[in-house]
Every structure is written in C-alpha cells, then in structure tokens.
C-alpha cells in the first residue's frame, strides 16, 4: 500500500491537512474527550493503485463491517472498543511489513474461536477483502502481457485471511482475448527460434565448407605431381 501512518491531534486546525493533494487518506477518530486523536494513513504521492473499498469479517471485535468505500479522505468514527482499531489492523495485515500473518487464536472473534473448524471446514476464514483501482502504469503493464483488450476494467481485488499463506488476487480479464495474445506471442517466439536455428545451420555449413575446401585442393595438387617430386 505504501502507506505512511501518522497521528494528528483533534485540536489541529483543518487547514493542517492539505486537501489539495489527491492522495487517499484514511482517518480513525478515537473519541475519548480531550484525548481524542485522529489517526491518518496517507498514500505516497505519485502513480500507484488506489484503495477503493474494504470489507472486514471475523477479525477480533469486528464480525462483519459491511463493505465501505474509501475516498481521498475516509473517517472511522465511534466509541472506544467499537472496532476502529480492529478495522485498521485488519487492513494493515493485507500487506504488512515483516512476516505478520492472521492468527486464529489471536485474531478470530473470541466467542467463536471454539467453533472455527465447524464454521470453516476448509480451515480458512477471510479477514479483509479489498478492491483497488489501477493507475495507468499498472494498466499498461497488463496490456504489455495480455494485450489492450484483456483487462475488463481497471480494478482488482485483494483478499487475505486466517489460513491464507499469502494474499489472493482477483484480476478481471477476458480469458479468450488474453489467451489469443499469449498464443500469438508463443508462435512468434517459436518462429524466431526456428529462424535462428536455420541461420545457425547455414552458418555452420559455410564454416565447414571453408575448412574443407583448401584440404581438397591440396590433395589434388599432390596427386598431380610426378613420383618422387616433393
């Protein structure tokens, strides 16, 4: 996500947050009187895929957040223990620094931990499901591999949860269009390889002819000399 976490005191003037910069900002307001604070996650400027929507389920105090959109500034407002920190922690785990993984005992809602196996026979439970809007660089990267018509829309899904070894990607592509481009690329590579092989064989024959011709000429010359002439 390339996010930069920081904190801003609730008494900070609104002008301190630069709204002119079109970068997504996620805020978490901790309403606790004079100690209220706003936690901000702001993406670095420059081309990057943008977080568009989040859905958190079965993570600590959050059983189901429902899907909510994330704009240039999104505030999570609620009482203490309402689940604001849990939402941010779930989102952080999607692409955490280091080797953080969601843990069944630590992160699954405590009142349902004993029922985990019954509720999730496959041993996996989604924690965070997100959608991201691709920037022009990412769209061009996909087009370079699968062609201009393969990507159905410039939006992908990223999901991770308990029992997941890594995050899972959902990229909406036209299978037929992408397969056609890949087939063309494969045929071009095979044709290029065959052409290089033919050129190599021709070059090998020319080298062989250059090596054998003087030997034949010398043999003919020796064969035509009188006996005893060196």
Residue, then its C-alpha position, 0 to 999 in steps of 0.5 A: x500500500x505504501x502507506x505512511x501512518x501518522x497521528x494528528x491531534x483533534x485540536x489541529x486546525x483543518x487547514x493542517x491537512x492539505x486537501x489539495x493533494x489527491x492522495x487517499x487518506x484514511x482517518x480513525x477518530x478515537x473519541x475519548x474527550x480531550x484525548x481524542x486523536x485522529x489517526x491518518x494513513x496517507x498514500x505516497x504521492x505519485x502513480x500507484x493503485x488506489x484503495x477503493x473499498x474494504x470489507x472486514x469479517x471475523x477479525x477480533x471485535x469486528x464480525x462483519x463491517x459491511x463493505x465501505x468505500x474509501x475516498x481521498x479522505x475516509x473517517x472511522x468514527x465511534x466509541x472506544x472498543x467499537x472496532x476502529x482499531x480492529x478495522x485498521x489492523x485488519x487492513x494493515x495485515x493485507x500487506x504488512x511489513x515483516x512476516x505478520x500473518x492472521x492468527x486464529x487464536x489471536x485474531x478470530x472473534x473470541x466467542x467463536x474461536x471454539x467453533x472455527x473448524x465447524x464454521x470453516x471446514x476448509x480451515x480458512x476464514x477471510x479477514x479483509x477483502x479489498x478492491x483497488x483501482x489501477x493507475x495507468x502504469x499498472x494498466x499498461x503493464x497488463x496490456x504489455x502481457x495480455x494485450x489492450x483488450x484483456x483487462x475488463x476494467x481497471x480494478x482488482x481485488x485483494x483478499x487475505x485471511x486466517x489460513x491464507x499463506x499469502x494474499x489472493x488476487x482477483x484480476x478481471x480479464x477476458x480469458x479468450x482475448x488474453x489467451x489469443x495474445x499469449x498464443x500469438x506471442x508463443x508462435x512468434x517466439x517459436x518462429x524466431x527460434x526456428x529462424x535462428x536455428x536455420x541461420x545457425x545451420x547455414x552458418x555452420x555449413x559455410x564454416x565447414x565448407x571453408x575448412x574443407x575446401x583448401x584440404x581438397x585442393x591440396x590433395x589434388x595438387x599432390x596427386x598431380x605431381x610426378x613420383x618422387x617430386x616433393 
